[in-house]
Amino acid sequence: MWLLASVRSYFNNSLKRHSFENFVELQYFVSGFEVRMKMDTSCHNSIINKLIWQQMGEPELTHSSRLRKSALGSVPIKGEFNAKITLAEEEYVLPIQVADNETARSLLGRRWIPTLLNINWNTFFNNRTITRLSQICRRTQLKLRADAMRYRSNLLYINLVIEKTEMKMLLDTGATASIIGKLHWEALGKPDLHPSYMLITQFLSLVNITPKSSTAIKKIQLPLLVATSEKIPSILGANWFEALPLDFNTIFAGMTFAKEIKEETVTQPEEKTVDPIETVGSSATPAAKKIRRVHLKG
């Protein structure tokens, strides 16, 4: 019993050390009203709930009958309006959706990112500070912004090699923890799993990752959750960001867009990992890694 408790404590502490739930939240002034928004690269549109919209004085909305889909069900959209956004003493005018309920979380989606390319996202994710980039390609920014206003942006993926197996993972700043499904865990050779503190039905183990860049190679041991569900995508969540040499500025500048606007789909993996998903566990072993080639910092 003591040994089991020690093992559980060891792996739970490992997950907590690499978890920073508030790490991806930004404080904005939306139409003069202070709003704390979670940056979520798994969704396209930014959103606030009806209660916040009412507190703002109910700005006029353009009609929208679309439903916003998430892991927890569909969220009806009341409408959309162009809001004056203030961040780090800079003002922007950007579209924001209003959920037709009072509980939806305020999220900053991919559609705003091109307008905010002057923000140094590396210092934000690594140090929780907002600074500006000294130089950005204005032409690239204007084109990305125009595309973001017209088309639906594509999801962002990072290629990793874990346990000598190449894996394409969804970069999700809205996910607290990195997670893979049962099939991917089996493809990794079924590494040993340990109970997770997040749910009795969830388990955790440590995975060894070796990111590669032109200047440095080092092994990193990180926690990875494994779900029994075979449908859940492989998600690179916020608890890995600090340890991996991700260049968010380059990743965001390389955004692509679909030709047609499709119905919004929002993945909220952090709630998947603590909700109806029955998790098998998480995995461990060395991994040689390659993170989107050009997106690695030395």
Backbone as a ProteinNet text record, in pm:
[ID]
protein_1_A
[PRIMARY]
MWLLASVRSYFNNSLKRHSFENFVELQYFVSGFEVRMKMDTSCHNSIINKLIWQQMGEPELTHSSRLRKSALGSVPIKGEFNAKITLAEEEYVLPIQVADNETARSLLGRRWIPTLLNINWNTFFNNRTITRLSQICRRTQLKLRADAMRYRSNLLYINLVIEKTEMKMLLDTGATASIIGKLHWEALGKPDLHPSYMLITQFLSLVNITPKSSTAIKKIQLPLLVATSEKIPSILGANWFEALPLDFNTIFAGMTFAKEIKEETVTQPEEKTVDPIETVGSSATPAAKKIRRVHLKG
[TERTIARY]
83.2	0	86.7	190	280.5	346.7	389.1	454.6	359.3	232.7	135.1	112.6	101.1	80.3	199.3	320.1	440.9	445.8	411.1	411.4	308.6	187.7	83	125.3	185.1	230.6	337.8	429.6	539.4	485.9	392.9	342.2	247.2	169.6	82.1	162	271.4	357.1	423.3	457.2	518.3	422.4	294.9	197	176.8	167.6	144.6	260.6	383.8	499.7	494.3	430.4	424.1	285.4	210.1	76.4	68.7	9.8	-5.9	-134.2	-245.5	-377.4	-400.7	-346.6	-370.5	-264.5	-177.3	-62.5	-102.9	-218.6	-255.7	-374.3	-393.7	-499.9	-444	-518.7	-480.3	-590.7	-550.2	-646.7	-665.6	-788.4	-821.6	-922.6	-931.1	-1045.4	-1122.5	-1244.1	-1329.8	-1438.9	-1435.2	-1528.9	-1529.1	-1411.5	-1395.8	-1424.3	-1464	-1498.3	-1386.3	-1338	-1225.6	-1271.6	-1202.9	-1237.5	-1110	-1115.8	-1003.4	-1035.7	-953.7	-982.3	-874.1	-918.9	-824.7	-788.4	-660	-617	-632.4	-712.3	-744.4	-725.6	-611.9	-582.1	-658.4	-743.7	-826.4	-956.1	-982.9	-1104.2	-1068.2	-1153.9	-1129.1	-1173.2	-1298.7	-1353.2	-1329.2	-1318	-1313.7	-1457.9	-1477.8	-1614.8	-1621.7	-1734.1	-1769.3	-1911.6	-1953.7	-2090.2	-2189.2	-2317.2	-2423.9	-2419.3	-2379.3	-2374.8	-2273.1	-2155.7	-2053.9	-2103.1	-2167	-2221	-2324.5	-2409.1	-2509.9	-2444.8	-2338.2	-2267.9	-2200.1	-2170.5	-2109.9	-2213.2	-2341	-2444.9	-2512.3	-2491.9	-2553.8	-2525.7	-2398.4	-2366.8	-2447.9	-2483.2	-2564.5	-2493.2	-2567.7	-2510.3	-2556.2	-2469.9	-2511.5	-2566.4	-2665.4	-2733.8	-2640.9	-2652.6	-2578.6	-2661.8	-2687.6	-2769.2	-2685.3	-2553.4	-2466.6	-2452	-2427.7	-2395.9	-2245.8	-2192.5	-2050.3	-2038.2	-1964.6	-1953.4	-1831.8	-1847.7	-1736.4	-1747	-1647.2	-1647.8	-1763.3	-1814.6	-1920.6	-2058.3	-2065.9	-2193.7	-2192.4	-2307.6	-2318.1	-2353.3	-2291.1	-2319.6	-2387	-2510.6	-2577.8	-2512.1	-2498.1	-2436.4	-2546.5	-2548.1	-2649.6	-2622.1	-2493.6	-2456.5	-2310.3	-2272.9	-2132.9	-2128.5	-2025.6	-2008.2	-1859.5	-1826.5	-1688.3	-1658.1	-1562.1	-1531.3	-1397.4	-1388.8	-1260.2	-1182.9	-1071.9	-992.5	-867.8	-841.5	-720.3	-634.1	-513.2	-417.7	-281.1	-221.3	-88.4	-84.3	-187.7	-197	-210.2	-235.6	-261.3	-409	-469.3	-610.2	-627.1	-725.1	-756.8	-908.4	-959	-1100.8	-1112.9	-1179.8	-1184.6	-1323.7	-1363.8	-1495.6	-1493.9	-1604.4	-1615.7	-1757.8	-1770.7	-1901.5	-1954.4	-2087.2	-2152.6	-2231.3	-2197.9	-2271.3	-2407.1	-2508.3	-2643	-2666.6	-2569.6	-2585.5	-2493.9	-2502	-2425.2	-2306.8	-2275.8	-2169.2	-2051.3	-2064.8	-1954.9	-1830.4	-1716.1	-1590.2	-1543.3	-1483.2	-1429.2	-1302.5	-1302.1	-1190.3	-1137.2	-1005.5	-939.6	-902.7	-967.7	-945.7	-841	-816.8	-711.6	-738.4	-863.9	-898.6	-833.7	-804.9	-743.3	-590.8	-530.8	-384.8	-313.5	-354	-282.1	-275.6	-382.2	-382.1	-285.2	-260.4	-176.6	-35.9	8.5	142.7	253.7	219.3	320.6	350.9	272.4	298.8	405.5	500.8	601.1	540.6	487.2	417.2	513.2	639.4	736.6	754.9	768.1	784.1	654.4	541.7	414.5	402.4	428.6	413.3	524.8	642.1	754.4	764	726.5	746.3	619.9	508.4	381.1	384.6	465.9	474.6	440	382.7	345.4	441.7	515.4	606.7	580	633.6	612.9	737.6	716.7	829	884.7	1015.9	1078.2	1055.6	1045.1	1026.2	927.9	832.9	743.5	725.4	693.4	669.8	527	515.9	384.4	301.1	363.1	289.6	229	309.2	260.4	145	159.8	55.4	-75.8	-68.5	-188.9	-259.8	-181.3	-242.8	-309.1	-240.8	-298.2	-425	-420.5	-538.3	-656.3	-630.1	-736.9	-795.6	-709	-756.4	-836.3	-791.5	-859.9	-999.6	-1019.6	-1151.6	-1243.8	-1185.8	-1265.7	-1284	-1177.7	-1181	-1166.6	-1198.5	-1175.9	-1031.1	-963.5	-822.7	-811.3	-704.4	-679.4	-618	-639.3	-578.5	-427	-358	-211.2	-160.2	-65.7	-12.7	139.1	188.3	331.7	368.6	473.6	519.7	624.5	600.4	692.3	729	842	877.3	880.7	785.7	774.4	789.2	876.3	902.6	935.6	1015.8	1058	940.1	828.9	709.9	673.5	660.8	625.6	479.9	452.8	317.3	286.5	170.8	124.5	28.8	64.2	-15.1	-76.5	-201.7	-271.5	-217.8	-169.4	-122.3	-244.9	-269.7	-391.7	-357.5	-354.9	-322.2	-434.9	-550.9	-662	-663.9	-575.4	-569.4	-467.5	-508.9	-417.6	-310	-348.1	-255.1	-247.2	-131.4	-114.3	-176.5	-238.7	-310.7	-312.1	-312.7	-329.3	-438.5	-488.4	-590.5	-530.3	-616.7	-574.6	-494.4	-538.2	-469.4	-326.3	-306	-171	-84.8	-144.1	-70.2	-24.6	-111.2	-75.2	36.1	30.1	133.3	269	269.8	395	450.5	381	428.5	367.4	258.3	187.6	279	339.7	424	343.8	414.1	348.9	267.3	154.3	64.2	48.8	19.2	2.4	-119.5	-185.1	-306	-276.6	-372.3	-359.7	-444.3	-400	-477.1	-601.8	-611.2	-719.3	-852.7	-849.4	-970.1	-929.5	-1016.1	-986.5	-968.7	-1043.4	-1037.2	-923.2	-841.9	-731.4	-597.8	-502.8	-371.6	-264.1	-146.6	-37.9	93.5	179.2	316.2	402.3	532.1	620.5	674.3	686	736.4	866.7	966.6	1094.1	1091.8	1119.6	1117.8	1254.1	1303.3	1430.4	1407	1377	1360.8	1492.4	1485.3	1606.4	1603.3	1712.7	1729.1	1868.8	1900.1	2032	2142.7	2108.4	2212.4	2217.8	2108.6	2108.9	2017.8	2058.7	1977.2	1975.9	1858.3	1851	1724.8	1734.6	1619.5	1532.6	1402.4	1307.8	1206.9	1179.6	1081.9	955.3	844.6	719.9	603.6	502.2	384.4	291	226.9	133.9	15.2	-104.7	-225.3	-266.2	-329.9	-379.9	-527	-613.4	-756.3	-794.8	-896.1	-944.7	-1016.2	-1064.1	-1132.6	-1036.6	-1085.9	-1004	-1026.5	-1122.4	-1156.7	-1081	-1033.8	-967.5	-839.5	-817.4	-693.9	-573.7	-455.9	-333.8	-315	-311	-311.5	-185.7	-119	-4.1	-57.9	-67.3	-127.2	-25.6	-78.7	3.3	108.6	89	187.9	320.4	326.2	452.2	521.6	452.6	505.9	638.9	647.4	766.7	889.8	869.6	983.1	1030.4	941	976.6	1017.1	1114.7	1159.9	1069.6	943.4	848.1	863.6	865.2	870.7	729.7	653.2	514.2	502	596.6	590.2	594.3	682.1	693.3	572.4	526.4	408.7	288.2	264.9	148.3	162	282.3	303.2	283.3	285.5	267.1	126.1	30.5	-109	-159.4	-247.6	-310.6	-462.4	-533.1	-677.5	-749.1	-870.1	-953.5	-1014.4	-1051.4	-1107.7	-1249.5	-1320.4	-1457.2	-1472.4	-1560	-1588	-1678.9	-1636	-1714.2	-1767.7	-1859.4	-1916.5	-1807.8	-1810.8	-1708.1	-1705.2	-1588	-1571.5	-1467.7	-1501.4	-1410.4	-1373.6	-1244.1	-1198.2	-1149.9	-1192.7	-1149.7	-1089.4	-967.7	-909.6	-889.3	-869.9	-847.1	-968.9	-1090.4	-1209.2	-1235.3	-1183.7	-1192.2	-1115.4	-1001.9	-918.8	-976.7	-1073.5	-1130.5	-1280.4	-1329.3	-1471	-1510.4	-1611.8	-1666.5	-1567.8	-1447.6	-1352	-1293.8	-1300.1	-1241.2	-1099.4	-1003.4	-865	-794.6	-711.9	-634.2	-511.1	-447.1	-329.6	-242.4	-115.2	-25.4	103.7	188.6	291.1	430.9	529.9	665.9	767.7	868.6	983.6	1055.2	1182.1	1255.7	1193.7	1206.5	1155.5	1248	1279.6	1357.6	1256.9	1276.4	1168.5	1204.9	1107	1122.5	996.1	1007.2	890.3	881.9	801.3	779	904.3	1008.3	1134.9	1162.3	1107.8	1140.4	1085.4	1010.9	950.1	1027.9	1151.6	1233.3	1330.7	1347.6	1446.7	1571.7	1685.7	1808.8	1828.7
-120.1	0	125.2	125.6	241	262.8	152	162.2	221	174.4	226	374.7	415.8	556.6	640.4	587.6	659.5	676.5	570.4	576	677.5	674.3	767	911.2	933.1	1067.6	1117.1	1029.8	1067.8	1114.9	1039.2	1074.8	1193.1	1205	1321.1	1449.1	1445.9	1563.1	1600.2	1498	1523.6	1598.6	1559.3	1628.5	1770.6	1788	1921.4	2015.1	1963	2047.9	2103.9	2030.4	2073.4	2125.9	2170.8	2221.8	2368.7	2452.5	2593	2641.6	2614.6	2636.6	2780.9	2876.6	3016.7	3074.6	2990	3036.5	3099.5	3062.9	3109.4	3205	3272.8	3371.4	3512.4	3595.5	3734.1	3824.7	3939	4036.8	4146	4158.4	4255.1	4356.5	4466.8	4556	4543.4	4488.2	4471.3	4575.9	4669.4	4782.8	4852	4867.7	4937.1	4852.4	4726	4638.6	4536.3	4521.9	4430.5	4285.5	4207.1	4066.5	3982.8	3872	3778.3	3664.6	3648.3	3550.5	3443	3321.7	3210.6	3192.8	3191.8	3173	3026.4	2999.9	2861.5	2842.6	2786.2	2768.3	2651.9	2584.5	2478.6	2535.2	2666.1	2724.7	2842.4	2866	2971.8	3108.4	3119	3247.1	3273	3400.8	3441.2	3456.5	3436.3	3433.1	3486.1	3549.9	3584.6	3534.8	3526.5	3480.3	3597	3562.4	3663	3757.6	3706.3	3789.9	3903.7	3872.3	3975.4	4075.9	4025.8	4113	4209.2	4159.5	4244.5	4349.7	4311.1	4405.9	4514.9	4484.5	4584.3	4682.9	4655.5	4742.8	4687.3	4559.7	4489.9	4557.7	4560.1	4615.5	4543.4	4615.9	4558.5	4440.7	4333.8	4210.8	4189.2	4131.7	4080.8	3941.4	3903	3775.8	3657.6	3557.6	3432.5	3319.5	3220	3107.1	2982.1	2997.1	2880.4	2833.6	2706.2	2648.3	2631.3	2655	2632.3	2498	2406.4	2272.4	2260.9	2187.6	2162.9	2021.7	1979.9	1845.9	1827.2	1937	1929.2	1954.1	1963.9	1986.7	2112.7	2145.6	2261.5	2387	2498.8	2628	2716	2758.4	2845.8	2983.4	3037	3168.7	3272.9	3374.6	3480	3575.3	3599.5	3690.8	3729.4	3829.5	3872.4	4024.1	4084.2	4228.2	4261.1	4375	4421	4502.4	4454.1	4517.4	4588.6	4696.8	4764.4	4692.4	4631	4550.3	4627.6	4631.5	4696.3	4592.7	4576.4	4483.3	4550.6	4554.8	4615.2	4755.6	4833.7	4973.3	4991.9	4883.7	4891.6	4862.9	4933.6	4913.7	4845.8	4754.7	4682.8	4674.5	4659	4633	4492.9	4404.9	4264.2	4206.1	4106.3	4044	3947.9	3946.4	3855.6	3800.5	3671.8	3609	3616.2	3610.6	3611	3481	3402.7	3279.2	3312.5	3238.9	3264.6	3192.2	3201.7	3152.6	3235.2	3214.9	3297.3	3223.9	3105	3024.7	2996.7	3021.9	2993	3071.3	3006.9	3070.5	3166.2	3277.3	3373	3315.2	3302.8	3240.2	3331.6	3331.4	3400.6	3295.4	3301.5	3202	3242.7	3152.3	3173.5	3294.3	3332.4	3440.7	3572.9	3591.4	3716.3	3716.2	3599.9	3590.4	3675.1	3672	3754.5	3902.4	3955.2	4095.8	4118.3	4013.3	4025	3969.2	3963.1	3910.5	4001.5	4124.1	4214.2	4181.2	4089.4	4042.2	3932.8	3937.1	3831.1	3714.3	3617.1	3506.3	3412.5	3412.8	3328.3	3376	3506.4	3556.5	3540.1	3547.4	3528.4	3386.3	3287	3148.6	3105.2	3162.4	3120.3	3198	3326.4	3411	3479	3454.3	3515.8	3668.5	3720.3	3865	3900.6	4019	4063.8	4172	4142.3	4238.9	4241.3	4341.1	4352	4307.3	4253.6	4218.3	4346	4351.8	4471.5	4479.7	4362.1	4361	4251.9	4285.8	4186.7	4222.4	4121.5	4145.7	4198	4326.4	4388.9	4329.2	4295.9	4239.3	4104.3	4021.3	3890.4	3907.1	4000.8	4022.6	4067.3	4158.9	4209.3	4100	4014.3	3905.5	3804.8	3768.3	3673.3	3730.7	3858.7	3921.2	3919.2	3951.2	3950.9	3810.7	3708.9	3570.6	3529.5	3572.3	3536.5	3595.3	3712.7	3774.3	3710.9	3641.2	3585.7	3434.9	3364.3	3218.2	3164.3	3038.4	2970.4	2923.4	2953.2	2913.1	2763.9	2704.3	2562.2	2541.6	2424.4	2389.5	2384.8	2402.2	2402.7	2268.4	2209.1	2078	2083.6	2000.3	1987.6	1840.6	1813.1	1676.4	1639.4	1530.7	1481.9	1337.6	1295.1	1154	1109.6	1025.3	976.8	826	777.3	633	577.3	653.9	615.1	607.7	667.3	668.9	812.6	842.6	978.7	1005.2	1119.2	1152.1	1297.4	1318.8	1452.9	1496	1602.9	1644.9	1783.2	1796.3	1922.9	2018.8	2134.7	2236.5	2307.5	2285.9	2337.4	2414.8	2546.9	2630.3	2631.4	2580.1	2572.9	2445.5	2352.1	2224.7	2233.8	2197.8	2202	2095.1	1976.5	1863.2	1802.3	1746.6	1673.5	1535.1	1486.9	1360.5	1291	1158.6	1078.6	975.6	915.3	812.5	673.9	579	441.1	381.8	407.1	349.7	400.6	530.8	585.6	530.5	510.1	449.8	309	233.3	98.6	104.8	205.4	220.8	251.9	311.5	342.7	221.9	108.3	-11.3	-30.9	36.9	27	53.7	170.1	203.8	192.4	166.1	151.1	274.8	251.2	359.4	364.9	482.7	504	591	575.8	655.7	804.9	881.2	1026.1	1087.9	1201.3	1270.2	1335.6	1346.9	1422.5	1349	1217	1136.5	995.6	928.1	789.6	703.3	736.5	656.3	696.3	792.3	835.8	791.7	773	727.2	810.4	799.8	886.9	813.6	843.9	799.3	905.9	892.6	994.7	948.8	1045	1015.3	1092.5	1027	1092.1	1147.6	1275.4	1341.5	1403.9	1387	1447.5	1544.7	1670.5	1768.8	1789.4	1811	1833.4	1973.2	2041	2168.7	2170.3	2274.1	2280.1	2303.5	2347.1	2383.9	2296.6	2227.2	2152.9	2031.8	1927.3	1808	1773.2	1764.4	1724.2	1642.8	1551.2	1468.4	1539.2	1526.7	1587.5	1481	1472.4	1376.6	1451.5	1417.4	1489.5	1394.1	1437.5	1353.7	1355	1243.1	1231.1	1146.3	1201.6	1127.4	1040.9	927.8	837.4	808.6	829.6	806.2	672.9	608.4	484	510.4	632	666.8	656.9	604.1	594.9	714.9	801	914	1040.9	1050.4	1173.6	1196.5	1317.8	1344.7	1351.4	1339.2	1357.7	1507.4	1549.2	1691.7	1730.1	1834	1891.9	2008.6	1986.6	2084.9	2173.5	2267	2372.1	2320	2200.7	2152.5	2111.3	2109.7	2078.4	2203.3	2316.4	2433.3	2481.4	2487.8	2543.4	2457.7	2327.2	2235.7	2222.2	2241.6	2223.6	2356.3	2353.9	2478.1	2519.2	2546.3	2586.8	2735.5	2767.6	2907.1	2947.9	2999.5	3034	3146.1	3237.6	3346.8	3293	3197.3	3137.8	3051.3	2975.5	2890.6	2975	3083.6	3167	3240.7	3280.2	3348.4	3253	3122.9	3022.2	2968.1	3037.3	2992.4	2977.9	2878.1	2858.5	2860.9	2867.9	2885.8	2794.4	2753.4	2672.5	2763.3	2705.1	2784.5	2829.1	2749.5	2783	2787.9	2875.7	2883.7	2768.1	2688.7	2574.1	2598.9	2513.6	2527.3	2514.6	2601.1	2606.2	2478.7	2424.6	2311.2	2347.9	2337.4	2376	2254.1	2228.6	2119.7	2178.4	2122.2	2171	2055.4	2014.5	1895.4	1897	2017.4	2017.5	1966.7	1986.9	1937.8	1794	1755.4	1615.6	1529.8	1579.2	1497.6	1483.4	1564.6	1553.7	1528.7	1484.6	1467.1	1325.7	1315.1	1183.5	1085.3	1129.3	1037.7	945.6	819.5	723.3	700.7	741.9	734	609.1	557.3	441.7	485.4	589.1	631.7	718.1	722.2	799.8	726.7	772.3	687.2	735.2	646.2	686.4	614.4	685	631	738.9	707.2	811.7	843.3	966.8	1001.9	1097.8	1069.6	1164.7	1253.9	1379.1	1466.3	1571.5	1598.5	1705.8	1789.3	1913	1997	2089	2053.8	2138.2	2205.3	2137.9	2189	2334.1	2427.1	2567.9	2629.8	2553.6	2612.9	2585.6	2544	2518.2	2632.9	2666.9	2767.3	2694.8	2756.1	2695.3	2710
0	0	0	80.6	85	-49.1	-115.3	-245.3	-348.3	-349.3	-444.2	-422.5	-296.1	-265.3	-309.6	-294.1	-334.3	-485.3	-558.6	-704.6	-753.2	-694.2	-734.1	-706.4	-591.4	-555.3	-651	-690.2	-780.2	-914.8	-972.3	-1104	-1098.2	-991.7	-978.8	-965.9	-888.4	-873.2	-1005.1	-1084.8	-1215.9	-1306.1	-1303	-1385.6	-1336.9	-1204.4	-1149.6	-1179.8	-1180.5	-1207.9	-1349.1	-1439.9	-1579.2	-1615	-1515.7	-1540.5	-1500.9	-1590.3	-1556.8	-1622.3	-1554.7	-1613	-1654.3	-1578.2	-1610.2	-1702.3	-1752.8	-1828.3	-1960.4	-2013.6	-2146.2	-2140.9	-2029.5	-2019	-2036.1	-2107.9	-2128.8	-2076.2	-2028.6	-1977.6	-2081.2	-2129.7	-2234.1	-2182.6	-2256	-2242.7	-2372.5	-2364.4	-2481.5	-2474.4	-2569	-2568.4	-2432.7	-2374	-2246.5	-2124.2	-2144.4	-2032.9	-2013.7	-1891	-1864.9	-1873.1	-1955.7	-1976	-1971.9	-1901.7	-1899.4	-1995.3	-2097.7	-2202.4	-2205.4	-2223.2	-2235.2	-2382.3	-2411.8	-2550.2	-2586.1	-2688.6	-2724.9	-2875.1	-2913.7	-3055.7	-3117.7	-3040	-3098.4	-3154.6	-3132.9	-3189.8	-3280.5	-3376.7	-3474.8	-3422.5	-3380.4	-3336.9	-3189.3	-3154	-3013.9	-2965.3	-2835.1	-2783.5	-2640.9	-2608.4	-2471	-2448	-2322.7	-2297.4	-2292.2	-2286.6	-2291.7	-2171.9	-2055.2	-1935.8	-1952	-2003.3	-2026	-2129	-2235	-2339.3	-2280.9	-2191.6	-2127.6	-2039.4	-1968.8	-1882.8	-1964.9	-2091.3	-2180.5	-2234.7	-2207.3	-2260.4	-2383.8	-2410.5	-2523.9	-2657.9	-2700	-2832.9	-2940.7	-3045.7	-3152.5	-3218	-3241.7	-3297.1	-3440.2	-3520	-3650.3	-3626.3	-3704.3	-3679.5	-3706.2	-3621.6	-3641.1	-3584	-3667.1	-3621.4	-3600.8	-3613	-3602.4	-3459.2	-3445.9	-3316.8	-3306.8	-3191.8	-3167.1	-3097	-3157.3	-3102.1	-3011.3	-2902.7	-2812.5	-2759.5	-2682.3	-2625.4	-2528.2	-2473.8	-2373.5	-2433.1	-2566.1	-2630.6	-2715	-2773	-2860.4	-2781	-2820.1	-2758	-2863.3	-2840.8	-2938.3	-2941.9	-3060.6	-3077.6	-3098.6	-3014.4	-3021.6	-3136.2	-3162.6	-3269.4	-3258.7	-3335.9	-3342.2	-3354.4	-3298.7	-3316.8	-3323.4	-3381.5	-3388.3	-3262.6	-3186.6	-3058.6	-3065.2	-2988.9	-2975.2	-2864.2	-2902	-2809.6	-2768.3	-2639.2	-2589.2	-2518.9	-2567.1	-2507.9	-2504.9	-2387.8	-2372.7	-2433.3	-2405	-2446.9	-2597.9	-2669.9	-2814.1	-2838.2	-2933.8	-2964.5	-3100.1	-3106	-3228.2	-3239.5	-3360.3	-3380.4	-3438.8	-3364.2	-3401.7	-3377.9	-3459.2	-3440.8	-3321.8	-3248.2	-3135	-3130.3	-3106.6	-3098	-2955.8	-2944	-2813.4	-2798.7	-2697.7	-2670.5	-2610.2	-2650.5	-2600.1	-2468	-2379.2	-2242.2	-2153	-2022.7	-1929.3	-1868.8	-1920.2	-1859.4	-1951.1	-2080.8	-2174.3	-2134.6	-2147.2	-2109.4	-2218.7	-2177.8	-2275.2	-2337.1	-2469.6	-2539.2	-2649.2	-2664.8	-2774.8	-2878.3	-2994.3	-3097.6	-3199.8	-3294	-3394.2	-3483.8	-3499.6	-3591.4	-3552.2	-3424.4	-3379.3	-3394.2	-3405.3	-3398.1	-3503.3	-3632.7	-3730.6	-3693.8	-3634.6	-3592.3	-3477.3	-3399.9	-3280.5	-3300.9	-3425.9	-3453.6	-3402.9	-3367.4	-3311.5	-3164.8	-3106	-2969.7	-2975.3	-2883.4	-2874.6	-2796.6	-2868.8	-2804.4	-2732.5	-2770.7	-2699.3	-2555.2	-2536.2	-2399.3	-2321.2	-2389.1	-2320.4	-2266.4	-2351.2	-2307.2	-2212	-2227	-2142.3	-2011.9	-2014.9	-1896.1	-1846.3	-1913.2	-1876.6	-1886.1	-1972.4	-1990.2	-2134.7	-2152.9	-2286.8	-2331.9	-2438.5	-2498.6	-2648.5	-2716	-2859.6	-2934.5	-3053.5	-3139.7	-3201.2	-3211	-3268.2	-3418.7	-3483.2	-3628	-3666.7	-3751	-3809.4	-3955.7	-4037	-4178.9	-4194.4	-4221.1	-4229.2	-4341.5	-4451.8	-4565	-4526.8	-4458.7	-4414.5	-4317.3	-4224.1	-4124.4	-4189.6	-4285.2	-4350.1	-4429.8	-4496.3	-4572.6	-4479.5	-4370.5	-4275.3	-4212.7	-4180.7	-4120.2	-4217.6	-4344.3	-4444.4	-4459.3	-4462.5	-4473.9	-4350.5	-4232.3	-4108.3	-4102	-4162.4	-4163.1	-4266.8	-4363.5	-4472.5	-4462.8	-4421.9	-4418.8	-4276.9	-4263.9	-4136.3	-4131.4	-4022.5	-4009.5	-3980.3	-4030.2	-4004.8	-3866.9	-3812.5	-3684.7	-3699.1	-3588.1	-3587.3	-3534.7	-3605.9	-3566.9	-3551.9	-3461.7	-3439.2	-3456.8	-3533.7	-3553.4	-3448.7	-3378.3	-3275.8	-3303.7	-3252.1	-3252.4	-3107.1	-3070.1	-2933.1	-2933.8	-2850.5	-2844	-2982.2	-3057.3	-3192.3	-3290	-3250.9	-3335.4	-3368.4	-3496.6	-3535.4	-3502.8	-3443.7	-3403.1	-3437	-3495.9	-3529	-3418.4	-3346.7	-3231.6	-3255.5	-3215.9	-3225.7	-3120	-3162.8	-3069.8	-3012.4	-2884.3	-2822.4	-2696	-2707.2	-2591.6	-2489.2	-2526.9	-2433.6	-2352.7	-2383.4	-2311.4	-2199	-2079.5	-1966.7	-1978.6	-2023	-2026.2	-2165.2	-2198.5	-2324.2	-2307.7	-2414.7	-2405.2	-2540.7	-2538.6	-2659.5	-2634.6	-2741.6	-2730.2	-2714.6	-2691.4	-2666	-2781.8	-2905.8	-3020.8	-3032.9	-3006.4	-3013.8	-2900.8	-2784.6	-2673.4	-2711.1	-2776.5	-2820.2	-2924.6	-3014.6	-3117.5	-3055.9	-2935.9	-2866.5	-2792	-2801.6	-2733.6	-2595.7	-2568.3	-2440.2	-2320.9	-2313.6	-2197.9	-2068.4	-1958.1	-1828.5	-1793.9	-1730.2	-1692.2	-1540.7	-1491.9	-1348.6	-1324.6	-1210.5	-1183.4	-1187.6	-1239.8	-1244.4	-1135.2	-1082.7	-979.4	-1036.8	-1170.4	-1231.3	-1222.7	-1232	-1221.7	-1181.2	-1109.4	-1070.5	-1194.3	-1299.5	-1421.5	-1513.8	-1471.2	-1555.5	-1498.1	-1587.9	-1546.8	-1614.6	-1560.2	-1603.1	-1600.7	-1697.9	-1689.2	-1753.9	-1748.8	-1804.5	-1938.6	-2029.6	-2163	-2182.6	-2238.3	-2266.5	-2408.3	-2421.1	-2551.6	-2577	-2698.4	-2736.2	-2850.2	-2819.4	-2926.8	-2999.7	-3129.2	-3208.5	-3267.6	-3257.1	-3325.9	-3383.3	-3457.1	-3520.8	-3419.1	-3298.8	-3203.9	-3078.7	-3046.9	-2920.3	-2926.2	-2853.5	-2838.5	-2690.3	-2633	-2493.6	-2470.2	-2376.3	-2344.6	-2241.6	-2261.2	-2170.8	-2129.1	-2001.9	-1952.1	-1912.5	-1977.3	-1957.3	-1935.5	-1861.2	-1838.3	-1958.6	-1984.4	-2096.7	-2054.3	-2066	-2033.7	-2151.5	-2121.3	-2224.9	-2196.2	-2295.8	-2280.4	-2342.4	-2286.3	-2345.3	-2476	-2493.8	-2617.8	-2736.3	-2847.1	-2967.9	-3059.5	-3023.7	-3109.1	-3073.6	-2951.7	-2908.5	-2988.8	-3037.2	-3112.6	-3019.8	-3075.7	-2996.8	-2976	-2850.7	-2817.8	-2742.6	-2792.5	-2724.6	-2642.7	-2510.9	-2422.8	-2353.8	-2273.8	-2213.2	-2117.1	-2059.6	-1962.9	-2028.7	-2161.9	-2231.8	-2285.6	-2290.3	-2360	-2302.7	-2172.3	-2109.5	-2135.8	-2149.2	-2164.3	-2309.2	-2405.8	-2546.4	-2610.2	-2699.7	-2764.7	-2879.6	-2848.9	-2951.2	-2983.7	-3109.5	-3152.3	-3194.8	-3100.5	-3127.8	-3230.5	-3231.6	-3329.2	-3471.6	-3495.8	-3629.2	-3661.2	-3562.3	-3582.8	-3622.3	-3549.2	-3576.8	-3710	-3745.2	-3873.5	-3991	-3963.7	-4069.3	-4077.2	-4017.5	-4020.7	-4163.3	-4182.9	-4313.1	-4294.7	-4407.4	-4400.9	-4498.8	-4461.2	-4549.5	-4656	-4767.6	-4875.6	-4844.9	-4765.3	-4731.5	-4581.5	-4534.3	-4391.3	-4354.8	-4257.3	-4213.1	-4073	-4030.7	-3897.3	-3793.1	-3695.1	-3590.6	-3508.8	-3490.9	-3401.1	-3299.3	-3170.7	-3064.1	-2983.6	-2971.2	-2886.8	-2756.1	-2644.8	-2515.3	-2437.3	-2479.3	-2423.1	-2274	-2217.1	-2074.6	-2000.7	-2061.8	-1996.9	-2038.8	-2152	-2189.8	-2090.8	-2049.5	-1962.6	-1822.4	-1788.9	-1655.2	-1661.5	-1778.9	-1791.5	-1832.4	-1923.9	-1949.9	-2008.4	-2045.8	-2105.8	-2000.8	-2028.4	-1936	-1981.8	-1902.4	-1946.6	-1899.5	-1988.9	-1953	-1880.2	-1923.7	-1853.9	-1936.9	-1904.7	-1983.2	-1999.8	-2092.7	-2141.7	-2113.5	-2119	-2090.5	-2174.7	-2217.6	-2291.2	-2364.6	-2411.8	-2480.1	-2613.6	-2653.1	-2783.4	-2851	-2977.9	-3053.3	-3118.1	-3118.3	-3156.2	-3258.9	-3336.4	-3431.9	-3425.6	-3389.5	-3376.6	-3497.1	-3588.2	-3705.6	-3756.6	-3773.5	-3823.5	-3787.9	-3868.5	-3852.5	-3725.6	-3646.4	-3529.2	-3401.5	-3414.7	-3298	-3275	-3148.2	-3112.5	-3063.9	-3085.4	-3041.1	-2893.2
[MASK]
++++++++++++++++++++++++++++++++++++++++++++++++++++++++++++++++++++++++++++++++++++++++++++++++++++++++++++++++++++++++++++++++++++++++++++++++++++++++++++++++++++++++++++++++++++++++++++++++++++++++++++++++++++++++++++++++++++++++++++++++++++++++++++++++++++++++++++++++++++++++++++++++++++++++++

